[in-house]
């Protein structure tokens, strides 16, 4: 059930696809349930007679649901392929990620004004693809670009990616499943791989610019890490393309100074402080040393790899494989 405020937040200013997802036969039951729940919260019997805002939202909801039911499934085309969207998979700060009837996923900008950020991601992923052709061991750390949308005035840009769905969770989800923080021995393999991903990107001439828990995908079973969310990526020395109000940035970003690889190092270790258990004192001290206000005082990601390995050996002894699993969703 929704409260009046929750229902208004969802309905006001929404489009059919934003409210109910891309129109598809396999979403009809879910869309119907959502419609009924929202309609119940805005029903005249549940709101005040003079609540014109709720009455207007109720009428808008009925129209949105009607338009959604009679819409054709969203199909995106390029010279390379056709992609029919099905279920929403993730919501980002710039774009939403959708599954398709094929084997790929599609990242679709929520607003044409955000297209330049998807263009930045195209540039970054193409750069990483060329770079990893010569450093193939780094390929698993980055998303694989399959196709990009043909953009016309007023249309939303979209990116077609190889799927990173089965078995993956965001570090946000990993953190939520471990509310007391991660054991340092479990986070060790995640951070080692994140440092490799950043070191590779920096060598390729990129600053990620948004190293957050939402942009780190974790495969618990395979001990895999993929750094996603390249829409904010720039070359060193360039200013930030945009910022996200929900993210805490290093001082140089808030001062609107150019970004450097040190920006990513700061964000990666703020992330470490965020997800590690509070009793992991040695790793937390290490992280604080990498978040100094002056970017020039921060170590480079490549240099940190050996330092971090030495810290882990001094703290936990010889490296051993530790199985890691997340609780089953709904369990």
Secondary structure, DSSP 8 states (H G I E B T S, - for coil): ---HHHHHHHHTT--HHHHH-S--GGGHHHHHHHHHHHHHHH-TTTS-TT-HHHHHHHHHHHHHHHHHHTS---EEE-SS-EEEEEEEEEE-SSEEEEEESSSEEEEEESSGGGHHHHHHHHHHHHHHHHHHHHSGGGGGGB--EEEE----TT---EEEEE---TTEEEHHHHHHH-TT-B-HHHHHHHHHHHHHHHHHHHHTT-B-----GGGEEEETTTTEEEE--GGG-B-TT---S---TTS---HHHHTT----HHHHHHHHHHHHHHHB-TT-HHHHHHHHHT--SSGGGS--HHHHHHHHHHHHHHHH-S----------TT-
